[in-house]
Amino acid sequence: MMVSSITLSAQEFTLIQKIVFDEAGITLDESKLSMVQNRLFKRMNHYNFAKFNDYIRVVQFNRDERIEMINQITTNETYFFRESAHFNFLESVALQHKSYELFSVWSAAASVGAEAYSIAMLLDEILGEKNYAILGTDINTDVLQKARLGLYPESWVDKIPLNYRTKYCLKGKGPYSRQFLVSPNIINHVTFKEANLLKEQTGIGQFDIIFLRNVLIYFNDATREIVVNNVIKNLKVGGYLIISLTETIKHLPIRDLTHIEASIYRKEAE
Ligand SMILES: C[S@@+](CC[C@H](N)C(=O)[O-])C[C@H]1O[C@@H](n2cnc3c(N)ncnc32)[C@H](O)[C@@H]1O
């Protein structure tokens, strides 16, 4: 049977909605049924299943397959220097930073790493090689593998300012000729790790700035509140939380954050 002719019923979709919500906090509304169906064909093929119910049973009992399913379902769109106002802000904070202290930034829904490496390029320019560290985390293990490689399609370089492009991007050769590599000295400052924003992160340290951009959009308000409260536990007092310009948390009852400017918040107390 052709896998692409198998359809996901409304009942099966409800089961998947619940699993994805419980696992990742992601709210899939009814309009996402065919997107979910199409993205899961690959896994149906892998098992040679003829019914989505068979696949759902595996997902319910097997955590590794739940991770595979989340990998298929998350939306990972990203690009270098996305929302340039945030990079102007990062620059102004980094310029005030005392050079003997490590400046640390968390890219908390890192996708394939374009955000984390954009931050690293800017900090390398301002703070010099020794004084910064970036952590990139994501729930999706596939994107993290790509992030660690630091290898991107040639067209992605267009978003990188020219001075960083010449300094920090290496044009691929031979089989990599349509790609570019982020330079190893930048890659060495960035660590990638799997982390679910629904859970409190212990052992990753305290950050001067946390980028939490273009991920809150996938959650409902109750989950947004949990996620923001979790994340700011890892923010230094006086540090900044940056969300996307297209997102808002102003209506959520979150303590100890002051709104500084559009999409940027400062932590005032522990
Ligand atoms: C659209 S990308 C945003 C990438 C980057 N922050 C940017 O603004 O360009 C959203 C990312 O959030 C991740 N994500 C979704 N739910 C998550 C969760 N519960 N925990 C951690 N990451 C999650 C997805 O895997 C995806 O890579």
The ligand as an ORCA input file, in Angstrom:
! r2SCAN-3c Opt
* xyz 0 1
  C      10.736     28.500     14.663
  S      12.073     27.811     15.536
  C      12.835     29.278     16.228
  C      14.326     29.314     16.017
  C      15.039     30.584     16.499
  N      14.810     30.823     17.904
  C      14.609     31.782     15.690
  O      13.922     32.670     16.228
  O      14.965     31.867     14.509
  C      11.245     27.083     16.966
  C      12.054     26.004     17.653
  O      11.440     25.707     18.922
  C      11.646     24.338     19.186
  N      10.698     23.875     20.230
  C       9.365     23.674     20.130
  N       8.852     23.231     21.298
  C       9.893     23.143     22.158
  C      10.008     22.748     23.523
  N       8.956     22.340     24.252
  N      11.228     22.778     24.087
  C      12.306     23.193     23.383
  N      12.273     23.585     22.096
  C      11.077     23.567     21.497
  C      11.429     23.682     17.827
  O      11.999     22.397     17.760
  C      12.079     24.695     16.874
  O      13.388     24.335     16.526
*
